[in-house]
Amino acid sequence: MHLSQALSRTDDAEVQAYLHAALESAEALPPTPLVECPVCGKVGLPERIEMHDC
């Protein structure tokens, strides 16, 4: 989201090229799997489920 916003707000060609490359790299990343809390069933990112209060 931040990269897209930055891209829409710049007119500098070098910055645009850098942001396009960064967006392509981010899109190539595998999605983060969601996990379910075994106690309460809440679903979310692993690091957040690990630290939430049931």
RASUL-V452219 format. One record per backbone hydrogen bond with DSSP energy under -0.5 kcal/mol. CO is the residue of the C=O (numbers start at 1). NH is the residue of the N-H. If there is no record, write none. Layout:
BEGIN
co:CO nh:NH
co:CO nh:NH
END
This chain:
BEGIN
co:1 nh:5
co:2 nh:6
co:3 nh:7
co:4 nh:8
co:5 nh:9
co:6 nh:9
co:7 nh:10
co:12 nh:16
co:13 nh:17
co:14 nh:18
co:15 nh:19
co:16 nh:20
co:17 nh:21
co:18 nh:22
co:19 nh:23
co:20 nh:24
co:21 nh:25
co:22 nh:26
co:23 nh:27
co:24 nh:28
co:25 nh:29
co:26 nh:29
co:31 nh:33
co:33 nh:46
co:35 nh:44
co:37 nh:41
co:42 nh:37
co:44 nh:35
co:45 nh:48
co:45 nh:49
co:46 nh:50
co:47 nh:51
co:48 nh:52
co:49 nh:52
co:52 nh:54
END
